[in-house]
Amino acid sequence: MLKFFFMLLMILIFNFMNSSFWMVQMMLFLLSFMFIFMNYFSNYFMSVSYFLGCDLISYGLVLLSMWICSLMLLASESVYSSNNYKSLFVFNILMLLMLLLLSFSTMNLFLFYLFFEGSLIPTMFLVLGWGYQPERLQAGLYLLFYTLLASLPMMIGIFYIYNDLGSMNFYFLSKNFYFYNLLYLVMIFAFLVKMPMYLVHLWLPKAHVEAPVSGSMILAGIMLKLGGYGLLRVLSFLSLLGMKFNSFWVSISLVGGVVVSLMCLRQSDLKALVAYSSVAHMGIVLSGLMTMTYWGFCGSYTLMIAHGLCSSGLFCLVNITYERLGSRSLLINKGLLNFMPSMALWWFLLSAGNMAAPPTLNLLGEISLLNSIVSWSSLTMLMIAFLSFFSAAYTLYLYSYSQHGKLYSGIYSVSGGYMREYLLLFLHWFPLNLLILKSDSCLLWI
């Protein structure tokens, strides 16, 4: 794993050469493809170098991080064309990718915590530095304080475990079981905020709406997955306490998912709608995870990767129309079928992914999550039915309101997309539908 880290360091040096924006982006694609060919489809940590290793959970999420970061540069052409501190912007993204690569591939719980917190800083700089509205300051503070307040107790919990065991290695930790209620709470809570669980989700819509397109892509694509990844790692040694308390989180997530879906149905801001739909999807991921069943673990991992690609693609689409019309309001973004006819196909394909239509990876994730949650308790059926129904409802609302209707009179012409934008959307949608063919790697890893 260190070789990828050093390659990233070299790309970081290249960044400060003159007009290297697209070269860095190509190098990141090259890095992604090299990583694809490594094929770490294993239950055990492979390619162990110093404190870094890679098993299948890490493999999927590191690959997703590299992929989304290369697409972030492809989406942020406006930063390049307006020369808005572009080398600093690329530096920020590369630092973020480096921290994500380290946090997903480290085998040490404390170092995971360190990089998990570190990834907050470049994200905050993205929101504060390249965001659109003045409210981004408030969004940045929300992002910082929600995450910091929740994860400081976790550090004390980590020190307690280290004092008890003398090791922080995930492999050794999974052989132990704890019965200490407070430890369970402090270890879990940081990840619940990061997911985010309903009730502690308020930082997410704010951060999304104020962030630039690259900030939204990384937030939806990767940052929410840090919470799910952390839970997958720590639940292995907190499983006995999980049996005691997890029903609480499952019920909050399912009810919260339905409430958030209803909130989606009355959003007039396109970006806020996609952001809230992330909360609803993460609610069902969290419920599946907390059942601690085989289906639940595999389904949550699958849906995390699917949601990362799908949600990121929707944010790109919203940004494409925002760059043309100067607004994200649904009252102005109407009748886009007339304005950008060829973009309507991509709206349809990614909306279909968002409501888990076949053959997307979202479908596979949701089916296995439904299996796990319903087999855990049949009482959850009602909430899951509502969640699935409203998920389709707000996605259709997003699609039909934006594509159909009377064209806003301020728009005069017909606008085609750029080649770059079609490539960007294709690279989101294609892996999302291709991965269903390799679903054994998502579902057969324990």
NORMO-V791223 format. One record per residue. N is the residue number from 1. RES is the residue in three letters. SS is DSSP state (H for helix, E for strand, - for the rest). Layout:
n=N res=RES ss=SS
n=N res=RES ss=SS
//
This chain:
n=1 res=MET ss=-
n=2 res=LEU ss=H
n=3 res=LYS ss=H
n=4 res=PHE ss=H
n=5 res=PHE ss=H
n=6 res=PHE ss=H
n=7 res=MET ss=H
n=8 res=LEU ss=H
n=9 res=LEU ss=H
n=10 res=MET ss=H
n=11 res=ILE ss=H
n=12 res=LEU ss=H
n=13 res=ILE ss=H
n=14 res=PHE ss=H
n=15 res=ASN ss=-
n=16 res=PHE ss=-
n=17 res=MET ss=-
n=18 res=ASN ss=-
n=19 res=SER ss=-
n=20 res=SER ss=-
n=21 res=PHE ss=H
n=22 res=TRP ss=H
n=23 res=MET ss=H
n=24 res=VAL ss=H
n=25 res=GLN ss=H
n=26 res=MET ss=H
n=27 res=MET ss=H
n=28 res=LEU ss=H
n=29 res=PHE ss=H
n=30 res=LEU ss=H
n=31 res=LEU ss=H
n=32 res=SER ss=H
n=33 res=PHE ss=H
n=34 res=MET ss=H
n=35 res=PHE ss=H
n=36 res=ILE ss=H
n=37 res=PHE ss=-
n=38 res=MET ss=-
n=39 res=ASN ss=-
n=40 res=TYR ss=-
n=41 res=PHE ss=-
n=42 res=SER ss=-
n=43 res=ASN ss=-
n=44 res=TYR ss=-
n=45 res=PHE ss=-
n=46 res=MET ss=E
n=47 res=SER ss=E
n=48 res=VAL ss=E
n=49 res=SER ss=E
n=50 res=TYR ss=-
n=51 res=PHE ss=-
n=52 res=LEU ss=E
n=53 res=GLY ss=E
n=54 res=CYS ss=E
n=55 res=ASP ss=-
n=56 res=LEU ss=H
n=57 res=ILE ss=H
n=58 res=SER ss=H
n=59 res=TYR ss=H
n=60 res=GLY ss=H
n=61 res=LEU ss=H
n=62 res=VAL ss=H
n=63 res=LEU ss=H
n=64 res=LEU ss=H
n=65 res=SER ss=H
n=66 res=MET ss=H
n=67 res=TRP ss=H
n=68 res=ILE ss=H
n=69 res=CYS ss=H
n=70 res=SER ss=H
n=71 res=LEU ss=H
n=72 res=MET ss=H
n=73 res=LEU ss=H
n=74 res=LEU ss=H
n=75 res=ALA ss=H
n=76 res=SER ss=-
n=77 res=GLU ss=H
n=78 res=SER ss=H
n=79 res=VAL ss=H
n=80 res=TYR ss=H
n=81 res=SER ss=H
n=82 res=SER ss=-
n=83 res=ASN ss=-
n=84 res=ASN ss=-
n=85 res=TYR ss=-
n=86 res=LYS ss=H
n=87 res=SER ss=H
n=88 res=LEU ss=H
n=89 res=PHE ss=H
n=90 res=VAL ss=H
n=91 res=PHE ss=H
n=92 res=ASN ss=H
n=93 res=ILE ss=H
n=94 res=LEU ss=H
n=95 res=MET ss=H
n=96 res=LEU ss=H
n=97 res=LEU ss=H
n=98 res=MET ss=H
n=99 res=LEU ss=H
n=100 res=LEU ss=H
n=101 res=LEU ss=H
n=102 res=LEU ss=H
n=103 res=SER ss=H
n=104 res=PHE ss=H
n=105 res=SER ss=H
n=106 res=THR ss=E
n=107 res=MET ss=-
n=108 res=ASN ss=E
n=109 res=LEU ss=H
n=110 res=PHE ss=H
n=111 res=LEU ss=H
n=112 res=PHE ss=H
n=113 res=TYR ss=H
n=114 res=LEU ss=H
n=115 res=PHE ss=H
n=116 res=PHE ss=H
n=117 res=GLU ss=H
n=118 res=GLY ss=H
n=119 res=SER ss=H
n=120 res=LEU ss=H
n=121 res=ILE ss=H
n=122 res=PRO ss=H
n=123 res=THR ss=H
n=124 res=MET ss=H
n=125 res=PHE ss=H
n=126 res=LEU ss=H
n=127 res=VAL ss=H
n=128 res=LEU ss=H
n=129 res=GLY ss=H
n=130 res=TRP ss=H
n=131 res=GLY ss=-
n=132 res=TYR ss=-
n=133 res=GLN ss=-
n=134 res=PRO ss=-
n=135 res=GLU ss=-
n=136 res=ARG ss=H
n=137 res=LEU ss=H
n=138 res=GLN ss=H
n=139 res=ALA ss=H
n=140 res=GLY ss=H
n=141 res=LEU ss=H
n=142 res=TYR ss=H
n=143 res=LEU ss=H
n=144 res=LEU ss=H
n=145 res=PHE ss=H
n=146 res=TYR ss=H
n=147 res=THR ss=H
n=148 res=LEU ss=H
n=149 res=LEU ss=H
n=150 res=ALA ss=H
n=151 res=SER ss=H
n=152 res=LEU ss=H
n=153 res=PRO ss=H
n=154 res=MET ss=H
n=155 res=MET ss=H
n=156 res=ILE ss=H
n=157 res=GLY ss=H
n=158 res=ILE ss=H
n=159 res=PHE ss=H
n=160 res=TYR ss=H
n=161 res=ILE ss=H
n=162 res=TYR ss=H
n=163 res=ASN ss=H
n=164 res=ASP ss=H
n=165 res=LEU ss=H
n=166 res=GLY ss=-
n=167 res=SER ss=-
n=168 res=MET ss=-
n=169 res=ASN ss=E
n=170 res=PHE ss=H
n=171 res=TYR ss=H
n=172 res=PHE ss=H
n=173 res=LEU ss=H
n=174 res=SER ss=-
n=175 res=LYS ss=-
n=176 res=ASN ss=-
n=177 res=PHE ss=-
n=178 res=TYR ss=-
n=179 res=PHE ss=-
n=180 res=TYR ss=-
n=181 res=ASN ss=H
n=182 res=LEU ss=H
n=183 res=LEU ss=H
n=184 res=TYR ss=H
n=185 res=LEU ss=H
n=186 res=VAL ss=H
n=187 res=MET ss=H
n=188 res=ILE ss=H
n=189 res=PHE ss=H
n=190 res=ALA ss=H
n=191 res=PHE ss=H
n=192 res=LEU ss=H
n=193 res=VAL ss=H
n=194 res=LYS ss=H
n=195 res=MET ss=H
n=196 res=PRO ss=-
n=197 res=MET ss=-
n=198 res=TYR ss=-
n=199 res=LEU ss=-
n=200 res=VAL ss=-
n=201 res=HIS ss=-
n=202 res=LEU ss=H
n=203 res=TRP ss=H
n=204 res=LEU ss=H
n=205 res=PRO ss=H
n=206 res=LYS ss=H
n=207 res=ALA ss=H
n=208 res=HIS ss=H
n=209 res=VAL ss=H
n=210 res=GLU ss=H
n=211 res=ALA ss=-
n=212 res=PRO ss=-
n=213 res=VAL ss=H
n=214 res=SER ss=H
n=215 res=GLY ss=H
n=216 res=SER ss=H
n=217 res=MET ss=H
n=218 res=ILE ss=H
n=219 res=LEU ss=H
n=220 res=ALA ss=H
n=221 res=GLY ss=H
n=222 res=ILE ss=H
n=223 res=MET ss=H
n=224 res=LEU ss=H
n=225 res=LYS ss=H
n=226 res=LEU ss=H
n=227 res=GLY ss=H
n=228 res=GLY ss=H
n=229 res=TYR ss=H
n=230 res=GLY ss=H
n=231 res=LEU ss=H
n=232 res=LEU ss=H
n=233 res=ARG ss=H
n=234 res=VAL ss=H
n=235 res=LEU ss=-
n=236 res=SER ss=-
n=237 res=PHE ss=-
n=238 res=LEU ss=-
n=239 res=SER ss=H
n=240 res=LEU ss=H
n=241 res=LEU ss=H
n=242 res=GLY ss=H
n=243 res=MET ss=H
n=244 res=LYS ss=H
n=245 res=PHE ss=H
n=246 res=ASN ss=H
n=247 res=SER ss=H
n=248 res=PHE ss=H
n=249 res=TRP ss=H
n=250 res=VAL ss=H
n=251 res=SER ss=H
n=252 res=ILE ss=H
n=253 res=SER ss=H
n=254 res=LEU ss=H
n=255 res=VAL ss=H
n=256 res=GLY ss=H
n=257 res=GLY ss=H
n=258 res=VAL ss=H
n=259 res=VAL ss=H
n=260 res=VAL ss=H
n=261 res=SER ss=H
n=262 res=LEU ss=H
n=263 res=MET ss=H
n=264 res=CYS ss=H
n=265 res=LEU ss=-
n=266 res=ARG ss=-
n=267 res=GLN ss=-
n=268 res=SER ss=-
n=269 res=ASP ss=E
n=270 res=LEU ss=H
n=271 res=LYS ss=H
n=272 res=ALA ss=H
n=273 res=LEU ss=H
n=274 res=VAL ss=H
n=275 res=ALA ss=H
n=276 res=TYR ss=H
n=277 res=SER ss=H
n=278 res=SER ss=H
n=279 res=VAL ss=H
n=280 res=ALA ss=H
n=281 res=HIS ss=H
n=282 res=MET ss=H
n=283 res=GLY ss=H
n=284 res=ILE ss=H
n=285 res=VAL ss=H
n=286 res=LEU ss=H
n=287 res=SER ss=H
n=288 res=GLY ss=H
n=289 res=LEU ss=H
n=290 res=MET ss=H
n=291 res=THR ss=-
n=292 res=MET ss=-
n=293 res=THR ss=-
n=294 res=TYR ss=H
n=295 res=TRP ss=H
n=296 res=GLY ss=H
n=297 res=PHE ss=H
n=298 res=CYS ss=H
n=299 res=GLY ss=H
n=300 res=SER ss=H
n=301 res=TYR ss=H
n=302 res=THR ss=H
n=303 res=LEU ss=H
n=304 res=MET ss=H
n=305 res=ILE ss=H
n=306 res=ALA ss=H
n=307 res=HIS ss=H
n=308 res=GLY ss=H
n=309 res=LEU ss=H
n=310 res=CYS ss=H
n=311 res=SER ss=H
n=312 res=SER ss=H
n=313 res=GLY ss=H
n=314 res=LEU ss=H
n=315 res=PHE ss=H
n=316 res=CYS ss=H
n=317 res=LEU ss=H
n=318 res=VAL ss=H
n=319 res=ASN ss=H
n=320 res=ILE ss=H
n=321 res=THR ss=H
n=322 res=TYR ss=H
n=323 res=GLU ss=H
n=324 res=ARG ss=H
n=325 res=LEU ss=H
n=326 res=GLY ss=-
n=327 res=SER ss=-
n=328 res=ARG ss=-
n=329 res=SER ss=E
n=330 res=LEU ss=-
n=331 res=LEU ss=-
n=332 res=ILE ss=-
n=333 res=ASN ss=-
n=334 res=LYS ss=-
n=335 res=GLY ss=-
n=336 res=LEU ss=H
n=337 res=LEU ss=H
n=338 res=ASN ss=H
n=339 res=PHE ss=H
n=340 res=MET ss=-
n=341 res=PRO ss=H
n=342 res=SER ss=H
n=343 res=MET ss=H
n=344 res=ALA ss=H
n=345 res=LEU ss=H
n=346 res=TRP ss=H
n=347 res=TRP ss=H
n=348 res=PHE ss=H
n=349 res=LEU ss=H
n=350 res=LEU ss=H
n=351 res=SER ss=H
n=352 res=ALA ss=H
n=353 res=GLY ss=H
n=354 res=ASN ss=H
n=355 res=MET ss=-
n=356 res=ALA ss=-
n=357 res=ALA ss=-
n=358 res=PRO ss=-
n=359 res=PRO ss=-
n=360 res=THR ss=-
n=361 res=LEU ss=H
n=362 res=ASN ss=H
n=363 res=LEU ss=H
n=364 res=LEU ss=H
n=365 res=GLY ss=H
n=366 res=GLU ss=H
n=367 res=ILE ss=H
n=368 res=SER ss=H
n=369 res=LEU ss=H
n=370 res=LEU ss=H
n=371 res=ASN ss=H
n=372 res=SER ss=H
n=373 res=ILE ss=H
n=374 res=VAL ss=H
n=375 res=SER ss=H
n=376 res=TRP ss=H
n=377 res=SER ss=-
n=378 res=SER ss=H
n=379 res=LEU ss=H
n=380 res=THR ss=H
n=381 res=MET ss=H
n=382 res=LEU ss=H
n=383 res=MET ss=H
n=384 res=ILE ss=H
n=385 res=ALA ss=H
n=386 res=PHE ss=H
n=387 res=LEU ss=H
n=388 res=SER ss=H
n=389 res=PHE ss=H
n=390 res=PHE ss=H
n=391 res=SER ss=H
n=392 res=ALA ss=H
n=393 res=ALA ss=H
n=394 res=TYR ss=H
n=395 res=THR ss=H
n=396 res=LEU ss=H
n=397 res=TYR ss=H
n=398 res=LEU ss=H
n=399 res=TYR ss=H
n=400 res=SER ss=H
n=401 res=TYR ss=H
n=402 res=SER ss=H
n=403 res=GLN ss=H
n=404 res=HIS ss=-
n=405 res=GLY ss=-
n=406 res=LYS ss=-
n=407 res=LEU ss=-
n=408 res=TYR ss=-
n=409 res=SER ss=-
n=410 res=GLY ss=-
n=411 res=ILE ss=-
n=412 res=TYR ss=-
n=413 res=SER ss=-
n=414 res=VAL ss=-
n=415 res=SER ss=-
n=416 res=GLY ss=-
n=417 res=GLY ss=-
n=418 res=TYR ss=-
n=419 res=MET ss=H
n=420 res=ARG ss=H
n=421 res=GLU ss=H
n=422 res=TYR ss=H
n=423 res=LEU ss=H
n=424 res=LEU ss=H
n=425 res=LEU ss=H
n=426 res=PHE ss=H
n=427 res=LEU ss=H
n=428 res=HIS ss=H
n=429 res=TRP ss=H
n=430 res=PHE ss=H
n=431 res=PRO ss=H
n=432 res=LEU ss=H
n=433 res=ASN ss=H
n=434 res=LEU ss=H
n=435 res=LEU ss=H
n=436 res=ILE ss=H
n=437 res=LEU ss=H
n=438 res=LYS ss=H
n=439 res=SER ss=-
n=440 res=ASP ss=H
n=441 res=SER ss=H
n=442 res=CYS ss=H
n=443 res=LEU ss=H
n=444 res=LEU ss=-
n=445 res=TRP ss=-
n=446 res=ILE ss=-
//
